[in-house]
């Protein structure tokens, strides 16, 4: 039996008070964790969580009267004088004595069944309240924030699974020990009026005599409820914990660590200079940022923060919703990565914490979708996350959005992007941080609806001197030039540029400050150009990558990334839209189709010769001709249908399949009449045309890097095979021929339609892994189809007509082209398209054919950095530098 619907939900009233002048607690994380474990619990529909924040002592009585809770949970501070700390009318701390609390709860002893005082020194208050309430939990001494959160999470999780208060309390204490927090004070359970082992808010109902092994549940008696029904939204109902969701979360956190923390944060240009100058990180520790942070709130003055403050603490204090502002190269992205690093560690330790995900807003300009849809697509493209999984995470608010590069959004769309972010924030309980350059943000008319902002400050003279001293350059010519040259000192106030100065400083040259240009932007560009020249000169001994050629190809890459709104480059992400002229697109389209046709015709011709050698009567010429005809018969429907699929709706594409069958019937009338033409059309044209319509060529390259099996879709293939056999039977075809067609077409269509996208997160850390996986899947699908059709055709012919050689000939002539159809539709087309793109770029000397060795070379030269299976420039300033160069002269463009 299913759980009986509750007469009214069990109300949990969460009360929080965290005065500003007291050390802040992470109460929002505790509330979020309780809410999440209740949503995941077996009896989640039986509970309703009500939250009240910044509770004033004067409001407490009214809150209890209005909600009539079954469980009251207080989270906040307690004093050493055994008093709870609430707020007064001015928002300052107000001490509430145990006697006052006991009197108040005594007036609600008929409705409140349990009170949890999750605060330090609350045991004395619990003893007084226990005289009136059945079960009360208090803390006898100080308790750590983390221990308190783990206790309450485990306590309510147990209640959500139908455990008694005693059992839930013991599980909460056990959780403190499990996470190695046993040194903290353990909460104490008081029950002076009833046995907590028998008090369950949801308990199993008695089984009927004829009941099966299933258990039904009923809610314990509760006062009549006339308020709104509990939330039964689809998002809450679908949050079922399972192995796949746990595995997906683990893989996602692993991707973030490998992509951004190990691949970018710990290999950033700032970290490179620390490493080169003898300031390397120790273990997993991250070197503290050099720059100062200023907190800016909607109300109140700006506050200059101490240098040792952790970004995660600031994020917490600002309501987990913050804007990070700063000048170019001031450390915005590094600060965002620092937040990601700390959030990642928290998410790995606590499954209720949101998963940090770093996304660049640069690509938002292309489609300008609602933010949730854009995030889903970015997770698919950049993290290899299936759309289904990404959508679930977005709807459930399981992600911490770390959005970089609002200033990189095209200026005419920047306000529209801010509107999209604000709209998403209004409709989601989202944790979010956004980075933007200060000047670009000040020009926007639309402000982000975030709780606060962090403004990265320029380096002071003392901080510059400290950095140079750490690098043992405090007495160098560079230090003297920075001290006496105002222009150079202005550049040195930016951490990135100061790092570049240290990397490019040559003690033997003695003139590090001779930067060309009169404006700050010109001098900055010249400094970056010097850095590029030096790092390429150090690698000049690698003759396969001359400096000028390397620069031209990096210019092309930077301009393509800027043109398509991207900051990361994936080798398998090359698309036909990167072709710069219509003539190149024509060469690409014709080349893909001609090479595909040659593969079909040539391969089938070779198979035809093999079939002739097996046949006792056919000659080699007969086999060659038959093979070529079969190749054309399969390839032409596939190619034509793939074109039609680009320009017509689905129902017209289906009509195109029927038209191809009729054309096949007319063409082959001279060979075997209309029935013979219909036979060949169904065997060859139907699978090839459906393959072209459903999986054929598209305007973009669609990888087949992850495939899973769908029995539902596979059954469609069986139906198509049976339908083909039925059509032939109704048109007067021999029953054996109709049966043979069904046997051949059905397995081919089952394999063609049965494979679908895999809805599991698969870590991708190898460059061009998408193409390699597509090639493997294509080979597997093609080989499986060929073997299946060949074996079935041979077996049927042998069993029915005792003609083994005839069955083998028939199996070869049909199995190989059907296998090619499966190969092309399940990844082969993507590999062919990708190869043609790289060939065209290589012939035009825009991009090397062997691009991974080139990208690894540039990465070793500290111009690019690896991000999982992709690459990105070490900084947007370096990307902008290359994007504004002329590929022919390698000098900055005019205007």
ZAMARGU-4260 file (C-alpha; in steps of 0.2 Angstrom, whole numbers, plus 5000, padded with zeros to 4 digits):
<rodrens>
0) 5000/5000/5000 | 5006/5018/4997 | 5008/5030/5011 | 4992/5037/5017 | 4990/5055/5014
5) 4992/5065/5030 | 4977/5074/5038 | 4989/5089/5039 | 5007/5091/5037 | 5019/5090/5052
10) 5024/5108/5054 | 5043/5111/5057 | 5045/5129/5062 | 5063/5135/5059 | 5068/5150/5069
15) 5084/5159/5066 | 5092/5174/5075 | 5110/5180/5071 | 5114/5197/5077 | 5127/5207/5066
20) 5138/5211/5081 | 5141/5193/5085 | 5152/5181/5076 | 5141/5176/5061 | 5134/5158/5059
25) 5130/5149/5043 | 5112/5147/5048 | 5106/5148/5030 | 5116/5132/5026 | 5108/5123/5040
30) 5090/5128/5034 | 5095/5123/5017 | 5102/5106/5022 | 5086/5102/5033 | 5075/5107/5018
35) 5085/5096/5006 | 5085/5080/5017 | 5067/5082/5020 | 5063/5083/5001 | 5074/5068/4998
40) 5066/5058/5013 | 5053/5044/5011 | 5039/5054/5019 | 5043/5071/5012 | 5025/5075/5008
45) 5021/5073/5027 | 5032/5088/5032 | 5031/5106/5030 | 5046/5117/5034 | 5042/5135/5039
50) 5057/5147/5041 | 5057/5164/5050 | 5074/5174/5050 | 5080/5187/5062 | 5067/5183/5074
55) 5063/5197/5087 | 5058/5192/5105 | 5042/5203/5103 | 5037/5192/5087 | 5040/5175/5095
60) 5022/5173/5102 | 5013/5178/5086 | 5024/5167/5076 | 5019/5152/5087 | 5000/5157/5086
65) 5000/5159/5068 | 5008/5143/5063 | 5004/5131/5077 | 5019/5120/5074 | 5022/5102/5079
70) 5041/5105/5080 | 5050/5121/5085 | 5069/5122/5079 | 5079/5137/5085 | 5096/5140/5077
75) 5107/5154/5084 | 5117/5160/5099 | 5116/5156/5117 | 5124/5165/5131 | 5135/5158/5145
80) 5122/5164/5157 | 5110/5151/5150 | 5100/5163/5139 | 5095/5162/5121 | 5099/5178/5110
85) 5085/5184/5099 | 5084/5202/5092 | 5076/5218/5099 | 5066/5231/5089 | 5083/5239/5083
90) 5090/5223/5077 | 5102/5222/5092 | 5104/5206/5103 | 5091/5203/5116 | 5093/5190/5130
95) 5078/5179/5134 | 5079/5169/5150 | 5074/5151/5152 | 5060/5156/5164 | 5052/5167/5150
100) 5054/5153/5137 | 5046/5140/5149 | 5031/5151/5152 | 5029/5154/5133 | 5030/5135/5128
105) 5019/5130/5142 | 5005/5139/5134 | 5007/5128/5118 | 5010/5111/5126 | 4994/5105/5117
110) 5001/5107/5100 | 5020/5107/5101 | 5028/5090/5103 | 5046/5093/5101 | 5058/5108/5103
115) 5076/5108/5097 | 5087/5122/5104 | 5102/5121/5092 | 5112/5134/5101 | 5127/5135/5113
120) 5123/5134/5132 | 5104/5130/5129 | 5103/5115/5140 | 5096/5125/5155 | 5082/5132/5144
125) 5079/5115/5138 | 5076/5108/5156 | 5063/5122/5159 | 5054/5119/5143 | 5054/5100/5145
130) 5042/5102/5160 | 5029/5107/5147 | 5034/5099/5130 | 5036/5080/5127 | 5054/5080/5120
135) 5067/5094/5120 | 5085/5095/5114 | 5098/5107/5121 | 5116/5109/5121 | 5125/5110/5138
140) 5141/5119/5132 | 5148/5128/5116 | 5145/5119/5100 | 5154/5122/5083 | 5144/5128/5069
145) 5148/5113/5058 | 5143/5100/5072 | 5127/5109/5075 | 5123/5109/5056 | 5127/5090/5054
150) 5117/5086/5070 | 5101/5094/5064 | 5103/5088/5046 | 5104/5070/5052 | 5090/5072/5065
155) 5077/5078/5052 | 5083/5066/5039 | 5078/5052/5051 | 5061/5060/5055 | 5058/5061/5037
160) 5061/5042/5036 | 5048/5038/5050 | 5061/5036/5064 | 5056/5040/5082 | 5063/5056/5091
165) 5074/5045/5101 | 5081/5036/5085 | 5083/5053/5076 | 5092/5060/5091 | 5104/5046/5091
170) 5107/5047/5073 | 5111/5065/5074 | 5124/5062/5088 | 5131/5048/5077 | 5133/5060/5063
175) 5144/5071/5073 | 5156/5057/5077 | 5155/5051/5059 | 5162/5067/5052 | 5176/5068/5065
180) 5168/5081/5076 | 5167/5071/5092 | 5177/5084/5101 | 5162/5096/5100 | 5149/5096/5113
185) 5135/5083/5110 | 5117/5089/5111 | 5106/5081/5125 | 5088/5074/5124 | 5076/5078/5138
190) 5059/5069/5139 | 5051/5071/5156 | 5033/5069/5150 | 5034/5054/5137 | 5045/5041/5130
195) 5054/5048/5115 | 5056/5030/5108 | 5038/5029/5105 | 5035/5047/5098 | 5035/5046/5079
200) 5028/5059/5068 | 5026/5047/5054 | 5024/5029/5059 | 5020/5012/5050 | 5001/5008/5050
205) 4995/4991/5054 | 4996/4978/5040 | 4979/4971/5034 | 4978/4952/5034 | 4979/4951/5016
210) 4992/4963/5013 | 5008/4960/5003 | 5025/4963/5009 | 5023/4982/5006 | 5021/4993/5021
215) 5008/5007/5022 | 5010/5022/5034 | 4998/5033/5043 | 5002/5050/5051 | 4999/5051/5070
220) 4984/5060/5076 | 4986/5079/5074 | 4975/5094/5077 | 4963/5097/5062 | 4972/5107/5048
225) 4963/5120/5037 | 4977/5128/5029 | 4985/5125/5012 | 4991/5108/5007 | 5009/5103/5008
230) 5020/5107/4993 | 5018/5093/4980 | 5028/5101/4966 | 5036/5090/4953 | 5053/5096/4957
235) 5051/5090/4975 | 5043/5074/4970 | 5057/5069/4958 | 5071/5072/4970 | 5074/5053/4972
240) 5091/5049/4979 | 5099/5035/4968 | 5116/5029/4963 | 5116/5038/4947 | 5113/5055/4955
245) 5126/5052/4967 | 5138/5046/4954 | 5134/5061/4943 | 5137/5073/4957 | 5154/5065/4961
250) 5159/5066/4943 | 5153/5084/4941 | 5164/5089/4957 | 5178/5080/4949 | 5176/5089/4933
255) 5177/5106/4942 | 5192/5101/4952 | 5201/5094/4937 | 5196/5108/4925 | 5197/5124/4935
260) 5206/5121/4951 | 5220/5110/4945 | 5219/5115/4927 | 5217/5134/4928 | 5218/5141/4946
265) 5234/5132/4951 | 5241/5134/4933 | 5237/5153/4931 | 5249/5166/4926 | 5249/5173/4944
270) 5254/5155/4951 | 5267/5153/4937 | 5276/5168/4942 | 5275/5162/4960 | 5282/5145/4955
275) 5296/5153/4944 | 5301/5165/4958 | 5302/5152/4971 | 5285/5155/4979 | 5277/5139/4975
280) 5261/5132/4984 | 5263/5119/4997 | 5252/5104/4995 | 5234/5109/4991 | 5236/5126/4999
285) 5233/5141/4988 | 5244/5156/4989 | 5234/5171/4996 | 5229/5184/4985 | 5240/5200/4985
290) 5226/5213/4982 | 5214/5221/4994 | 5196/5218/4994 | 5182/5232/4997 | 5165/5226/5002
295) 5151/5237/4995 | 5133/5235/5001 | 5117/5242/4995 | 5116/5251/5012 | 5130/5258/5022
300) 5148/5263/5017 | 5161/5253/5008 | 5172/5243/5020 | 5190/5239/5016 | 5193/5221/5021
305) 5208/5213/5030 | 5220/5204/5018 | 5218/5187/5027 | 5199/5186/5025 | 5192/5171/5015
310) 5182/5174/5000 | 5170/5160/5006 | 5166/5170/5022 | 5162/5186/5013 | 5151/5176/5001
315) 5142/5169/5016 | 5140/5186/5024 | 5133/5194/5008 | 5119/5181/5007 | 5128/5170/4994
320) 5124/5182/4981 | 5139/5194/4976 | 5146/5204/4962 | 5165/5205/4959 | 5171/5221/4951
325) 5189/5226/4946 | 5200/5233/4933 | 5207/5222/4919 | 5220/5210/4926 | 5215/5215/4944
330) 5212/5197/4949 | 5193/5195/4947 | 5194/5178/4939 | 5207/5172/4952 | 5195/5178/4966
335) 5181/5168/4958 | 5192/5153/4956 | 5197/5155/4975 | 5178/5155/4979 | 5176/5140/4968
340) 5190/5131/4977 | 5183/5134/4994 | 5165/5130/4988 | 5171/5114/4980 | 5179/5108/4996
345) 5163/5111/5005 | 5152/5102/4992 | 5164/5087/4993 | 5162/5086/5012 | 5143/5089/5012
350) 5131/5082/5000 | 5118/5096/5004 | 5129/5110/4998 | 5127/5116/4980 | 5140/5111/4967
355) 5150/5126/4961 | 5150/5127/4942 | 5161/5140/4933 | 5154/5147/4916 | 5159/5161/4905
360) 5145/5173/4900 | 5154/5177/4884 | 5144/5164/4874 | 5127/5171/4880 | 5127/5184/4866
365) 5125/5171/4853 | 5107/5164/4857 | 5102/5176/4871 | 5092/5163/4880 | 5084/5163/4897
370) 5098/5160/4909 | 5092/5143/4915 | 5092/5137/4897 | 5109/5144/4893 | 5116/5136/4908
375) 5109/5119/4903 | 5117/5121/4885 | 5134/5127/4892 | 5135/5112/4904 | 5132/5101/4889
380) 5145/5109/4878 | 5158/5114/4891 | 5157/5100/4904 | 5149/5086/4893 | 5134/5085/4905
385) 5118/5078/4897 | 5104/5090/4895 | 5092/5079/4906 | 5104/5079/4921 | 5109/5098/4919
390) 5090/5103/4918 | 5087/5093/4934 | 5101/5102/4943 | 5095/5119/4937 | 5077/5116/4942
395) 5082/5109/4959 | 5094/5124/4963 | 5109/5111/4965 | 5122/5123/4957 | 5132/5137/4964
400) 5133/5149/4948 | 5150/5157/4946 | 5148/5168/4931 | 5164/5176/4924 | 5165/5189/4910
405) 5149/5199/4911 | 5160/5213/4903 | 5164/5201/4888 | 5146/5200/4883 | 5143/5211/4868
410) 5140/5228/4874 | 5123/5230/4865 | 5117/5214/4874 | 5125/5217/4891 | 5109/5225/4899
415) 5099/5211/4892 | 5110/5198/4900 | 5108/5207/4917 | 5089/5206/4915 | 5091/5187/4911
420) 5101/5185/4927 | 5089/5195/4938 | 5074/5186/4931 | 5082/5169/4936 | 5087/5176/4953
425) 5069/5181/4956 | 5062/5163/4952 | 5076/5153/4960 | 5084/5150/4977 | 5101/5152/4969
430) 5118/5155/4975 | 5128/5166/4963 | 5143/5176/4960 | 5146/5187/4944 | 5162/5195/4938
435) 5163/5211/4928 | 5175/5225/4925 | 5171/5240/4935 | 5171/5252/4920 | 5159/5241/4909
440) 5148/5239/4924 | 5146/5257/4927 | 5140/5260/4910 | 5126/5248/4911 | 5109/5254/4914
445) 5103/5238/4922 | 5110/5233/4939 | 5111/5216/4945 | 5100/5211/4960 | 5113/5204/4971
450) 5116/5206/4989 | 5133/5214/4989 | 5148/5218/4979 | 5167/5215/4981 | 5178/5228/4973
455) 5196/5223/4970 | 5208/5237/4974 | 5224/5242/4964 | 5240/5236/4972 | 5247/5249/4984
460) 5266/5254/4984 | 5268/5243/4999 | 5260/5228/4991 | 5271/5230/4975 | 5287/5231/4986
465) 5281/5216/4996 | 5279/5206/4980 | 5295/5211/4973 | 5304/5207/4989 | 5296/5189/4989
470) 5303/5188/4971 | 5320/5194/4977 | 5319/5209/4965 | 5318/5223/4978 | 5335/5230/4973
475) 5333/5226/4955 | 5332/5239/4941 | 5314/5234/4939 | 5310/5240/4957 | 5319/5256/4954
480) 5310/5259/4937 | 5293/5256/4945 | 5297/5268/4960 | 5302/5282/4948 | 5291/5279/4933
485) 5273/5284/4936 | 5267/5275/4920 | 5276/5259/4925 | 5270/5260/4943 | 5252/5262/4936
490) 5254/5246/4927 | 5262/5237/4942 | 5246/5241/4952 | 5238/5227/4942 | 5243/5210/4948
495) 5243/5202/4931 | 5254/5215/4924 | 5265/5215/4939 | 5267/5196/4936 | 5271/5198/4918
500) 5284/5212/4922 | 5293/5199/4934 | 5292/5185/4921 | 5299/5196/4907 | 5312/5205/4917
505) 5330/5202/4911 | 5343/5208/4924 | 5356/5209/4910 | 5345/5220/4899 | 5344/5234/4912
510) 5330/5243/4903 | 5313/5234/4908 | 5303/5250/4907 | 5305/5256/4889 | 5286/5253/4885
515) 5280/5261/4869 | 5264/5271/4869 | 5256/5286/4877 | 5240/5279/4885 | 5238/5265/4898
520) 5230/5253/4885 | 5245/5255/4873 | 5258/5252/4886 | 5248/5237/4893 | 5247/5230/4875
525) 5266/5233/4873 | 5270/5224/4889 | 5259/5209/4884 | 5268/5209/4866 | 5285/5209/4875
530) 5279/5194/4885 | 5273/5185/4870 | 5289/5188/4861 | 5300/5182/4875 | 5290/5166/4878
535) 5290/5161/4860 | 5309/5166/4859 | 5312/5153/4873 | 5304/5140/4862 | 5312/5145/4846
540) 5322/5129/4846 | 5307/5119/4841 | 5308/5122/4823 | 5291/5114/4819 | 5283/5129/4827
545) 5291/5145/4821 | 5287/5160/4831 | 5278/5170/4817 | 5268/5155/4811 | 5263/5152/4829
550) 5257/5170/4831 | 5247/5169/4815 | 5238/5153/4821 | 5235/5160/4838 | 5228/5176/4830
555) 5216/5166/4820 | 5211/5156/4836 | 5208/5171/4846 | 5198/5180/4833 | 5187/5164/4830
560) 5184/5163/4849 | 5179/5182/4850 | 5168/5180/4834 | 5159/5166/4841 | 5157/5172/4859
565) 5169/5158/4867 | 5183/5158/4879 | 5188/5140/4878 | 5193/5130/4863 | 5189/5112/4861
570) 5196/5103/4846 | 5180/5093/4843 | 5171/5110/4845 | 5176/5115/4827 | 5161/5119/4817
575) 5157/5124/4799 | 5152/5142/4805 | 5171/5144/4808 | 5173/5144/4789 | 5176/5162/4783
580) 5169/5162/4766 | 5155/5154/4756 | 5167/5146/4744 | 5175/5137/4759 | 5158/5131/4765
585) 5153/5124/4747 | 5170/5115/4747 | 5166/5108/4764 | 5148/5102/4760 | 5153/5095/4743
590) 5168/5086/4751 | 5159/5078/4765 | 5146/5071/4753 | 5157/5066/4739 | 5169/5057/4752
595) 5154/5049/4760 | 5148/5043/4743 | 5165/5036/4738 | 5166/5027/4755 | 5149/5019/4751
600) 5152/5015/4733 | 5170/5009/4735 | 5167/4999/4750 | 5152/4991/4743 | 5161/4987/4727
605) 5175/4978/4737 | 5161/4968/4746 | 5153/4964/4729 | 5169/4957/4723 | 5170/4947/4739
610) 5152/4941/4736 | 5157/4936/4719 | 5171/4925/4725 | 5159/4916/4737 | 5146/4914/4724
615) 5148/4898/4713 | 5140/4907/4697 | 5144/4926/4698 | 5159/4933/4691 | 5170/4947/4698
620) 5163/4960/4686 | 5146/4955/4691 | 5151/4957/4709 | 5159/4974/4706 | 5144/4981/4697
625) 5132/4974/4710 | 5142/4981/4724 | 5143/4998/4716 | 5124/4998/4713 | 5120/4994/4731
630) 5132/5007/4737 | 5123/5020/4726 | 5106/5014/4731 | 5110/5016/4750 | 5120/5032/4749
635) 5109/5042/4738 | 5093/5041/4749 | 5105/5045/4764 | 5112/5060/4756 | 5096/5067/4749
640) 5086/5064/4765 | 5100/5073/4775 | 5098/5088/4765 | 5079/5088/4766 | 5080/5086/4785
645) 5088/5103/4786 | 5074/5113/4777 | 5058/5104/4780 | 5048/5099/4796 | 5048/5081/4802
650) 5031/5076/4793 | 5038/5081/4777 | 5054/5072/4780 | 5044/5056/4782 | 5035/5060/4766
655) 5052/5061/4758 | 5055/5043/4763 | 5039/5037/4755 | 5044/5047/4739 | 5061/5039/4739
660) 5052/5022/4739 | 5041/5026/4724 | 5056/5032/4715 | 5065/5016/4718 | 5051/5006/4712
665) 5051/5016/4696 | 5069/5015/4693 | 5070/4996/4696 | 5055/4991/4685 | 5066/4986/4671
670) 5075/4974/4683 | 5061/4965/4692 | 5045/4975/4689 | 5037/4987/4702 | 5037/4973/4715
675) 5056/4971/4713 | 5058/4990/4714 | 5048/4990/4730 | 5058/4976/4737 | 5074/4985/4734
680) 5067/5001/4740 | 5061/4994/4756 | 5077/4985/4760 | 5089/4999/4755 | 5080/5015/4753
685) 5070/5014/4769 | 5084/5012/4782 | 5096/5024/4772 | 5082/5038/4771 | 5077/5036/4789
690) 5095/5037/4794 | 5098/5053/4784 | 5082/5061/4790 | 5085/5057/4808 | 5103/5057/4810
695) 5110/5064/4794 | 5121/5079/4791 | 5116/5095/4800 | 5121/5113/4800 | 5132/5109/4816
700) 5143/5094/4819 | 5134/5083/4831 | 5145/5071/4841 | 5140/5053/4846 | 5152/5052/4860
705) 5140/5044/4872 | 5127/5031/4867 | 5115/5021/4878 | 5102/5008/4873 | 5084/5012/4873
710) 5072/4997/4871 | 5057/5008/4867 | 5066/5016/4852 | 5073/4999/4847 | 5055/4992/4846
715) 5051/5006/4833 | 5064/4997/4822 | 5055/4980/4824 | 5039/4989/4819 | 5047/4996/4804
720) 5054/4979/4799 | 5037/4971/4801 | 5028/4985/4792 | 5040/4983/4777 | 5037/4964/4776
725) 5018/4967/4777 | 5018/4980/4763 | 5027/4967/4752 | 5015/4954/4756 | 5000/4965/4753
730) 5007/4970/4736 | 5008/4951/4730 | 5026/4948/4734 | 5032/4930/4738 | 5030/4927/4757
735) 5048/4921/4758 | 5054/4937/4751 | 5043/4947/4763 | 5049/4937/4777 | 5068/4940/4772
740) 5065/4959/4770 | 5058/4959/4788 | 5072/4949/4795 | 5085/4961/4786 | 5077/4978/4789
745) 5071/4975/4807 | 5088/4972/4815 | 5096/4986/4805 | 5082/4998/4811 | 5083/4992/4829
750) 5102/4996/4830 | 5099/5013/4820 | 5085/5019/4832 | 5089/5010/4848 | 5105/5020/4852
755) 5102/5036/4861 | 5111/5049/4871 | 5118/5043/4888 | 5111/5053/4902 | 5126/5051/4914
760) 5140/5063/4917 | 5156/5056/4910 | 5172/5065/4914 | 5181/5072/4899 | 5199/5077/4902
765) 5207/5071/4885 | 5208/5083/4871 | 5197/5078/4856 | 5190/5064/4866 | 5173/5068/4858
770) 5179/5063/4841 | 5188/5048/4847 | 5172/5042/4856 | 5161/5045/4841 | 5173/5035/4830
775) 5173/5021/4842 | 5154/5021/4844 | 5152/5022/4825 | 5163/5007/4822 | 5154/4997/4835
780) 5136/5002/4828 | 5142/4998/4810 | 5150/4982/4815 | 5136/4976/4825 | 5124/4980/4811
785) 5134/4971/4798 | 5137/4955/4808 | 5118/4954/4813 | 5112/4956/4795 | 5125/4945/4788
790) 5122/4931/4800 | 5103/4932/4799 | 5103/4932/4780 | 5114/4918/4779 | 5105/4908/4792
795) 5088/4911/4784 | 5093/4906/4767 | 5102/4891/4773 | 5087/4885/4783 | 5074/4888/4770
800) 5083/4885/4754 | 5098/4875/4760 | 5109/4888/4750 | 5123/4893/4761 | 5133/4902/4748
805) 5118/4912/4742 | 5114/4917/4760 | 5132/4923/4762 | 5131/4933/4746 | 5115/4941/4751
810) 5121/4945/4768 | 5137/4953/4761 | 5128/4964/4749 | 5115/4970/4761 | 5124/4969/4778
815) 5139/4980/4773 | 5129/4995/4766 | 5117/4994/4781 | 5132/4993/4792 | 5139/5009/4784
820) 5122/5017/4787 | 5123/5013/4805 | 5142/5019/4805 | 5138/5035/4798 | 5122/5039/4808
825) 5130/5034/4825 | 5146/5046/4824 | 5153/5043/4807 | 5146/5058/4799 | 5153/5069/4813
830) 5171/5061/4811 | 5170/5065/4792 | 5164/5083/4794 | 5177/5086/4807 | 5191/5079/4796
835) 5186/5090/4782 | 5186/5105/4793 | 5203/5102/4799 | 5209/5098/4781 | 5202/5115/4774
840) 5210/5125/4789 | 5227/5116/4787 | 5227/5119/4768 | 5224/5137/4771 | 5238/5137/4784
845) 5225/5144/4797 | 5227/5130/4809 | 5238/5115/4810 | 5232/5097/4805 | 5240/5090/4821
850) 5232/5103/4832 | 5234/5094/4849 | 5254/5094/4849 | 5253/5113/4844 | 5241/5117/4858
855) 5251/5108/4870 | 5267/5117/4864 | 5258/5134/4866 | 5252/5128/4883 | 5270/5124/4888
860) 5275/5142/4883 | 5262/5149/4895 | 5251/5157/4882 | 5237/5144/4884 | 5231/5133/4898
865) 5222/5117/4898 | 5204/5116/4905 | 5199/5098/4905 | 5199/5092/4887 | 5200/5110/4881
870) 5211/5125/4880 | 5210/5144/4884 | 5221/5159/4884 | 5230/5162/4901 | 5220/5178/4903
875) 5207/5188/4893 | 5220/5202/4891 | 5231/5190/4881 | 5216/5184/4871 | 5211/5202/4867
880) 5229/5205/4862 | 5229/5192/4849 | 5212/5195/4843 | 5216/5213/4839 | 5232/5209/4829
885) 5232/5208/4810 | 5236/5190/4805 | 5247/5196/4790 | 5257/5209/4799 | 5255/5203/4817
890) 5253/5221/4822 | 5238/5229/4831 | 5223/5233/4820 | 5219/5251/4817 | 5203/5257/4825
</rodrens>
